Amino acid sequence: MASVSHYCLLVLVFLDSHAAQPSCLPGCTCSEDSFGRALQCMSTSLGMIPRKLPEELKRLRIENSPLFELPQGSFINMSTLEYLWLNFNNITVIHLGALEHLSELKELRLEGNKLRSVPWTAFQATPLLRVLDLKHNRIDVLPELALQFLVNLTYLDLSSNRLTVVSKGVFSNWLAYQKPHQPGCGARIHSGLVLALHDNPWLCDCRLRGLVQFVKSNSIPVILVNSYLVCQHPLSKAGQLFHETELSVCMKPQISTSNASVTIQMGQNVTLRCLAQASPSPTIVWTYPLSMWREFDVLTSSTAEDTALSELVIPAAHLVDRGNYTCVASNSIGRSTLVISLQVQPAQTLSVPHSAFFPSDGNAYVDLRVVKQTVHGILLEWFAVADTPEEKWFTLYIASDETLKKEVVHIGPGINTYAVDDLLPSTKYEACLSLGGQPPRRGRCVVFVTGRDHGELEGRERLLHITVVLCAVLLAVPVGAYVWAAQAPCSCREWGLHCCPHHRKAPRCPRAVPQHRDCSYREHIAVCEDRLGHRDDEGDEEKDEEEDRG
């Protein structure tokens, strides 16, 4: 009888102890051994760190799950956790307070995630951390004080990331942060610090000089997992080992030129040159007064390591091109400027009497552009410079393939914009500008084309709004570039009749209203729509005829 009572007591104790154990998460495995309780979730659908976990959990492993972030307070009930493995998930963000309550954590592994950066100050909550594995992520920046709170860290793996430049101070400070093994005068820092930095796209210029020297040093108490670190950029050093490369000291750009004052005759070609020496390699740009109206080719080449030559090419220089051209070279250290003065002298020509009605403007520079569309049309803007000192009057000529005459508008000094309204659909327009009362000259015109009218007035305005801007941007090129005429297979009159056979209206000139200068019109907007453009096959013409009969 006593043996039966003893057996029943053992069963009750077993059942009571089993009931005290929390149930494991679905799809996960719970275990307990001499190292403590552990939870392992492999290839599950966990999208966040679970809240209800076994008490006094020592090890947590979640891998191959859709876990994409670690928000603040993720481990609020895990103060006993010592090992946290979150490898091969989709973690992109670690919030600043994500590691709070992990004061006993010794090992954190985040291999194979999508981290671009790490909140390094978050490790202030994990003072006992010894192993930090961040390999196979997308980390591209390592701040100078990144490791300041990792005072007990002995293993850091940053391999297979996107690091290009890292300061030497990051790792030299790491040594200074380490707590000594023994108190007192004979204390020494850890002798087995392990660091992995291989398989990163290292940029071997002056900014990496400190790290290269750190790796070359034989006196540092740091063991590299792979000491063969390789340069990937620039091309001149690609494939070189850190131990083989020599890097110069960083310096701001120093600029020079062979001729700081250039004088040429009008119509001649000229090239302005600027030589910049800097480390790292500089970026060179040119600025000049008419840069928004006159765009020139800039050729930049590398003549030697850390030396760049920039050439600004001005073809057929005009009087308007004279002035100061500033070469600006900059890098991460600083910037420098150099001014080159260009003088353009008028070409020597014979004096020829001119008509009183058509004064000569042969030396004038005129640039006419379509800069913006309005509700019913487009806005023209121009820039003009002439040799004559008197105020400039302009004559604007506007014609279309639907009209038999040109509209002539005289515009007084001080105005350089003009709005063209009430444009017809499926029509090619040409606008030309001249100084005084002269007839239009080739090279001072701009061409634009309107779209087809598919519906009521509201729909027409929307269609016109899109098409005019599209054509305007395509034609906002140096003066005289007849883009439309060069691309069209037939004349403008044939194009208008072919594209829009049911819109043969009476000749009509667009109504235009002069406007004062407005800087907001300089912005170009382009919108494309597949329905726009002319049709080239007979099937489209038959469809248009059916629509007209309907």
C-alpha positions, 0 to 999 in steps of 0.5 A: 500500500505504501508503494502505491502511495509513493508512486502516486506522489511521484506522478503528481510531482511530475504533472505539477512540474510539467504544468509549470513549463510554458508551452512552446511557440508554434513552429519553434523548439524549446529546450533546456540544458546545462546552459539554460533554457533556449528557444529556436525558431527556424523558417517560421512566419514570425514578423516580430520578436514574440512577447510570450517567451519562457521565463529565464530564457538564456538563448534565442535563435530566430532565422529565415523569417520575415522579421524586418525590424527591431523596434524599441522595447523588443526584448522587454521581458528578456533580462536574462538573455545571453545569446541572441542569434537573428541571422538570415532574416530581413532586418533593415532597421534597428531602433535606438531603444531596441536592445534595452533590458539586455544587460546580460547579453554576451553574443549578438549575431545579425549575419545576412540581414539588410542593415545599412546602418547600426545605432551604435549608441544602442549598445550602451544597454549591453555592456557585457557584449563580447561577440558582434557579428554583422557580416553580409549586410549593407553597412557603408558607414562606420562612425569614429566613436562607433565602438565606444560602448562596446568595452568588453567586445573581443570579436567584431565581424564587418566583412562582406558589407559596403564599407569604402572609407573608415577612419583609423581612429575607429579601431585605435579607439576600440583598443582604448575602450577595452577594460583591463584584465587586472586592476592596478599598474600591471593591467593589460587590455585584451590580447585576443581582439579579433576583427574581420574587414575583408570583402568590402569595396575599399576606396584606396585614396588618402582618406583610407591612409590611416586604416592602411597604416593600422593594418600594416602595423605589426604592434597592434594587439588585433588579429585580422580574420583575413589580413589580405584586404584588397583595394577596389577603387580607384581603378589605378589601385584596384586589386592591390593589397593594403600591404602593397599600396602607398597612399598620399596625405589628403589636401585641398585642390590647388588650381593653375592655368597656363593663361589667365587672360585670353583675347581672341577675335569674334568667330574664333574657337577657344578652349579655357583650361584649368589644372587641379591637383588634390587628394582625394581627386577633385570635382571641377565645375565652371561658372560664367555669367551666361551659363543658363543661356550658353552651354559649352562642352566641358572635358575633364581628364586625369593627367596623373594620380590626384591631378585633373585637367578640365577644358571648357570649349567655346566654339565660334565665340561671340561678343556676348561670351566675353567676361570672367570664367571661374573654375571651381575645384572641390573635394572632401577637404575643401575647394579652390577657385580660379578666374580666367578672363576672356576678351572677344574683339569684334571682327574687322569688316568693311563699312557698308551702307545699310538701309534706314529701314533695316539696320544691321544686327550682324554682331547681335546675339539672339537666343529665343526659347519656349520656356513654359506653357500657359493654359491656352498656349506657350510662353516665349523668352529670349536673351539678346545682346547687340554692339549698339549702346542704344536701347533694343526694340524687338520684332517677333514674327509668328507663323503657322502652316495654317495661315498665309501670313505672319503675325508681326509684333513690335516689342519695346525695351525691357521686355523679354517674354511673350505669351502666344495664346489660342493655338490650333490643334495639329499645327506647326508653329514657327516664332522668330525674333530680330532686333529693330525692324529687320526681317527674321534671320535663320538661327533666331527661330524656334519651332513647336507643334500642337497635338490633336483635338480629341474632344471638347474645349476642356479636353483640348486644353489638357491635350494641348498643355501636354503636347506643347510642353513636350515639343518645347523641351525638345526644341529648347536647344541652341538657336537654329536647331530645327528638330521638327523639320529634321525628323519629319518625312514630309513638309509641314503643310503635308503633315498638318493635312495628313495628321488632322484631315477633319480639322481644315479650318480657315487661316487663323493667326494666334493671339499673343500678349506681351508680358514682363520678365518673370524668372519663374518661367525658366523651369522646364516641364515635360510630360509624355502621353502615348496618344500624342503624335501623328499617324502614318497608316491608312487604317488610322485615317479610316478610323478618323473618318468613321469618328467624323461620320459618328 
